[in-house]
């Protein structure tokens, strides 16, 4: 395919994606040119996410807002259309009030941390979403990997990836740097 044909194919995928009306509770995301539709998550997924949200709100050095359903529009790797992801968790500084008045698919500028808890598509969370969040310039990406029983904090985004990462097994605390500046406890993920 020519570059022009690839661009048009990407436009068709984006138009189809934006026209989707997934069933109630389902999420539709556009990840590196692939449309993913997922059902509501299971209880263990929500347990991990709830624990993280509670700890960040209670222990963070900087007041943070949390959303478990915020769409992010992220610059894509060519020739794909812009990525449209809904992280399991999105944290932004409270004082910026980024969620207030934001469109359904808001830009990632100002997002401090995104969280994914693996479930149906763990490879997508480990690889494709990591690249998408890095391209979006999101400083911190926390991956709770249920299959590996570990948590990984990716930091220092550059181009299509993060330059640093720290992986620890469930049960070990993982340090969230500024603006959070506390150790996230993972013992209740066991």
C-alpha positions in Angstrom: 0.0 0.0 0.0 1.1 3.5 -0.7 1.5 6.0 2.2 -1.7 7.8 1.0 -3.7 4.5 1.0 -2.4 3.7 4.5 -3.5 7.2 5.7 -7.0 6.7 4.2 -7.3 3.2 5.8 -6.4 4.8 9.1 -9.1 7.4 8.7 -11.7 4.7 8.0 -10.6 2.8 11.1 -10.9 6.0 13.2 -14.3 6.8 11.8 -15.6 3.3 12.5 -14.1 3.4 16.0 -15.7 6.8 16.9 -19.1 5.5 15.6 -19.0 2.4 17.8 -21.6 2.2 20.6 -20.4 -0.6 22.8 -22.9 -2.3 25.2 -23.3 -0.7 28.6 -20.2 -1.3 30.8 -18.0 -2.3 27.8 -15.0 -0.3 26.8 -13.9 0.4 23.2 -10.3 1.5 22.6 -8.2 2.2 19.5 -4.7 0.9 20.2 -2.1 1.2 17.5 -4.7 0.8 14.8 -6.5 -2.1 16.5 -10.0 -1.7 17.9 -10.4 -3.5 21.3 -13.7 -4.0 23.0 -13.7 -5.4 26.6 -16.4 -6.4 29.0 -16.6 -5.1 32.5 -13.6 -6.3 34.6 -13.6 -9.0 37.2 -13.5 -8.4 41.0 -9.7 -9.0 41.4 -9.0 -6.4 38.7 -11.2 -3.9 40.6 -9.7 -4.8 44.0 -6.2 -3.9 42.8 -7.4 -0.7 41.1 -9.4 0.3 44.2 -6.4 -0.3 46.5 -4.1 1.8 44.3 -6.6 4.7 44.1 -7.2 4.7 47.8 -3.5 4.7 48.6 -2.7 7.5 46.1 -5.6 9.7 47.4 -4.6 9.1 51.1 -0.8 9.1 50.8 0.3 11.3 47.9 2.4 14.3 48.7 0.4 16.2 46.0 -3.5 16.2 46.0 -4.6 14.1 43.0 -7.8 13.4 41.2 -8.6 9.9 39.9 -10.7 8.6 37.1 -11.3 5.0 36.2 -13.1 5.8 32.9 -11.3 8.8 31.2 -10.6 8.5 27.6 -7.2 9.8 26.5 -6.3 10.8 22.9 -2.7 10.1 22.3 -0.4 10.7 19.3 0.1 7.6 17.4 3.0 5.9 15.7 2.6 6.4 11.9 0.6 5.3 9.9 -2.1 4.6 12.5 -4.7 7.1 13.5 -4.4 8.7 17.0 -4.7 6.2 19.8 -7.8 6.4 22.0 -7.2 4.6 25.3 -9.2 4.4 28.5 -6.6 3.5 31.2 -7.9 1.5 34.2 -6.8 4.5 36.3 -5.8 8.0 35.5 -4.3 10.4 38.0 -3.9 14.2 37.5 -2.9 17.0 39.9 -6.0 18.3 41.8 -5.1 21.9 41.3 -5.2 21.6 37.5 -8.8 20.3 37.5 -8.1 18.6 34.1 -11.2 16.4 34.2 -13.6 19.3 34.6 -14.9 20.3 31.2 -12.7 17.9 29.4 -14.0 16.2 26.2 -14.7 12.5 26.2 -11.2 11.9 24.6 -8.9 14.5 26.3 -5.3 15.1 25.5 -2.7 13.5 27.9 -1.0 16.8 28.8 -1.0 17.1 32.6 -1.7 13.5 33.3 0.7 12.3 36.1 0.1 8.6 36.2 -1.9 5.9 34.3 -2.5 2.4 35.7 -3.3 -0.8 33.9 -4.3 -4.1 35.6 -3.8 -7.0 33.2 -6.9 -9.0 32.4 -8.0 -10.1 28.9 -5.2 -8.7 26.8 -2.1 -8.7 29.0 0.3 -8.4 26.0 -1.5 -5.2 24.9 -1.0 -3.7 28.4 2.7 -4.8 28.6 3.7 -3.7 25.1 1.3 -1.6 23.0 -0.2 0.5 25.8 3.3 1.1 27.2 4.3 2.6 23.8 1.2 4.6 23.5 1.5 6.2 27.0 5.2 6.9 26.4 4.4 8.7 23.0 1.7 10.6 25.0 4.5 11.9 27.3 2.7 10.5 30.4 5.5 10.5 33.1 4.5 7.4 35.0 2.8 4.1 33.9 2.1 1.5 36.6 1.4 -2.0 35.3 -0.1 -4.5 37.7 0.7 -7.8 35.9 -1.6 -10.5 37.3 0.0 -13.4 35.4 3.5 -12.5 36.6 2.3 -11.5 40.1 4.3 -8.3 39.8 4.0 -4.5 39.5 6.1 -2.5 37.1 6.6 1.3 37.3 7.7 2.7 33.9 9.1 6.3 34.0 11.0 8.8 31.9 9.1 8.5 28.6 11.1 9.1 25.4 9.6 8.6 21.9 7.9 5.1 21.8 9.0 3.8 25.2 10.0 4.5 28.8 13.7 4.7 29.6 13.4 3.4 33.1 11.4 0.7 34.8 11.3 -1.1 38.1 9.5 -4.4 38.6 8.7 -6.0 42.0 6.7 -9.0 43.0 3.3 -8.6 44.7 3.9 -8.1 48.4 6.8 -5.7 48.0 6.1 -1.9 48.1 7.0 0.1 45.0 8.1 3.7 45.2 6.0 6.2 43.4 8.2 9.3 42.8 7.1 13.0 42.8 4.5 14.3 42.6 3.3 11.3 44.7 6.4 10.5 46.8 5.3 7.5 48.8 5.7 3.7 48.7 2.7 1.9 47.2 1.9 -1.2 49.2 1.1 -4.3 47.1 0.7 -7.0 49.8 -3.1 -7.1 49.3 -2.6 -8.1 45.6 -1.5 -11.6 46.8 
